[in-house]
Amino acid sequence: MTDVVVVGAGISGAASAYELARRGFRVTLLDRYSPAAMASGWTLAGVRQSGRHPAELPLATAAVQRWAGLADELEGETRYRRNGNLRLARTAEEVPVIRSLVEQQSAAGLDVALLTDTADIQAVAPAVSDRVMAASWCPSDGSADPRATVLSYVAAAQRLGVEMRFGEQVRRIETVEGHVTGIATDAGMIAASHVVVCAGIFGNELLEPLGLAVPLQVPMVTVLRSVPMPAALGPVIGVANADCAGRQEVDGRFRVTSGLETWHGDIDHDGPRPAVRPTMRSIAEVVRLFGEVVPAFKDARMDETWAGLIDLTPDGLPVIDSPAGLDGLTVAMGFSGHGFCLGPVTGTIVADLVETRRTPFPITPFALDRFTDRKQVAFEPLSLHG
């Protein structure tokens, strides 16, 4: 017997299951693959406030406060480090972009500084090339280990009694007279009074039969991971036009990503984790771009390459909502490549919505019906991810 089925075991779904169980709900967490098999396992895993849309900033600020004690709370690994975030201007044309970002986010109350002297930038990150002309610096940003964090959420949820069902695909959400009554999976029926859809790029498969949908594009991001290297880089590094980003993990491995690319459409579904293969051209371009700003990366030996798929909405903001007209449905998807940081707060908001359909967090900008009146939904360029 279950009260809530959470579909999708990335950080949003795992955190939602955990928060719901803490409030006494009987919860089933279900995923067609394994935990962190899709976006939450592929991500750069930045935990940042800088570069956020103003609508997301309150959630990101609350999340960063939560991340500091999350490993102790979950009694597991997150490998969270608050080593800051540098966003770099590599050309004279990119300097105004970074300057504007700092001005806007300082006005919003974020502790972020503009660094225009090479010595000041390298004092924060000695590994950064002296070709960099300016940078934004947010010392309260950081990063974490995505798979370790999700697995810690899953383990904590399991200790609270959450039923785990992995390798099982949801076929449809069952409803009767405007009320959710459960789900049908490829293994049978699960009765429940509430369903939470945290299924990323697969979410619309469940929403469209209900007359709902989150408008999505699905671009690809190439990710490279090196063998362990001597510690050289503390902060997460981004750039003004988001064509690359990277960091050095706790064990010394560089984890570096491309900007958004057109997905070639292939995905290997065999095994517990699906695989999307990047192109050789993209791999070479990531090495070139990130190597220009962190030269030590060019000497790293390659360990792994993969590509991640992003559930990109037209405005680059997620949908976190219990849509009107169907009692018992909550949606948390469309995080557009920057939902990992928000995970702890997303879980809290989802639990609020399931429990009372209200939350103290300002989520009006994330309502599903913001897309309803658009006759032609236009996708805005995404300038930041990770």
VENPEBEL-V388214 format. One record per residue. SS is DSSP state (H for helix, E for strand, - for the rest). Layout:
ss->SS
ss->SS
This chain:
ss->-
ss->-
ss->-
ss->E
ss->E
ss->E
ss->E
ss->-
ss->-
ss->-
ss->H
ss->H
ss->H
ss->H
ss->H
ss->H
ss->H
ss->H
ss->H
ss->H
ss->H
ss->H
ss->-
ss->-
ss->-
ss->-
ss->E
ss->E
ss->E
ss->E
ss->E
ss->-
ss->-
ss->-
ss->-
ss->-
ss->-
ss->-
ss->H
ss->H
ss->H
ss->H
ss->-
ss->-
ss->-
ss->E
ss->E
ss->-
ss->-
ss->-
ss->-
ss->-
ss->-
ss->H
ss->H
ss->H
ss->H
ss->H
ss->H
ss->H
ss->H
ss->H
ss->H
ss->H
ss->H
ss->H
ss->H
ss->-
ss->-
ss->H
ss->H
ss->H
ss->H
ss->H
ss->-
ss->-
ss->-
ss->-
ss->-
ss->-
ss->E
ss->-
ss->-
ss->-
ss->E
ss->E
ss->E
ss->E
ss->E
ss->-
ss->-
ss->H
ss->H
ss->H
ss->H
ss->H
ss->H
ss->H
ss->H
ss->H
ss->H
ss->H
ss->H
ss->H
ss->H
ss->H
ss->H
ss->-
ss->-
ss->-
ss->-
ss->-
ss->E
ss->E
ss->E
ss->-
ss->-
ss->H
ss->H
ss->H
ss->H
ss->H
ss->H
ss->H
ss->-
ss->-
ss->-
ss->-
ss->-
ss->-
ss->-
ss->-
ss->-
ss->E
ss->E
ss->E
ss->E
ss->E
ss->-
ss->-
ss->-
ss->E
ss->E
ss->-
ss->-
ss->H
ss->H
ss->H
ss->H
ss->H
ss->H
ss->H
ss->H
ss->H
ss->H
ss->H
ss->H
ss->H
ss->H
ss->-
ss->-
ss->-
ss->E
ss->E
ss->E
ss->E
ss->-
ss->-
ss->-
ss->E
ss->E
ss->E
ss->E
ss->E
ss->E
ss->E
ss->-
ss->-
ss->E
ss->E
ss->E
ss->E
ss->E
ss->E
ss->E
ss->-
ss->-
ss->E
ss->E
ss->E
ss->E
ss->-
ss->-
ss->E
ss->E
ss->E
ss->E
ss->-
ss->-
ss->H
ss->H
ss->H
ss->-
ss->H
ss->H
ss->H
ss->H
ss->H
ss->H
ss->H
ss->-
ss->-
ss->-
ss->-
ss->-
ss->-
ss->E
ss->E
ss->E
ss->E
ss->E
ss->E
ss->E
ss->E
ss->E
ss->E
ss->-
ss->-
ss->-
ss->-
ss->-
ss->-
ss->-
ss->-
ss->-
ss->E
ss->E
ss->E
ss->E
ss->-
ss->-
ss->-
ss->-
ss->E
ss->E
ss->E
ss->E
ss->E
ss->-
ss->-
ss->-
ss->-
ss->-
ss->E
ss->E
ss->E
ss->E
ss->E
ss->-
ss->-
ss->E
ss->-
ss->-
ss->-
ss->-
ss->-
ss->-
ss->E
ss->-
ss->-
ss->-
ss->-
ss->-
ss->-
ss->E
ss->E
ss->-
ss->-
ss->-
ss->H
ss->H
ss->H
ss->H
ss->H
ss->H
ss->H
ss->H
ss->H
ss->H
ss->H
ss->H
ss->H
ss->H
ss->-
ss->H
ss->H
ss->H
ss->H
ss->H
ss->-
ss->-
ss->E
ss->E
ss->E
ss->E
ss->E
ss->E
ss->E
ss->E
ss->E
ss->E
ss->E
ss->-
ss->-
ss->-
ss->-
ss->-
ss->-
ss->E
ss->E
ss->E
ss->-
ss->-
ss->-
ss->-
ss->-
ss->E
ss->-
ss->E
ss->E
ss->E
ss->E
ss->E
ss->-
ss->-
ss->-
ss->-
ss->-
ss->-
ss->-
ss->-
ss->-
ss->H
ss->H
ss->H
ss->H
ss->H
ss->H
ss->H
ss->H
ss->H
ss->H
ss->H
ss->H
ss->H
ss->H
ss->-
ss->-
ss->-
ss->-
ss->-
ss->-
ss->-
ss->H
ss->H
ss->H
ss->-
ss->H
ss->H
ss->H
ss->H
ss->-
ss->-
ss->-
ss->-
ss->-
ss->-
ss->-
ss->-
ss->-
ss->-
ss->-
ss->-
ss->-
ss->-
ss->-
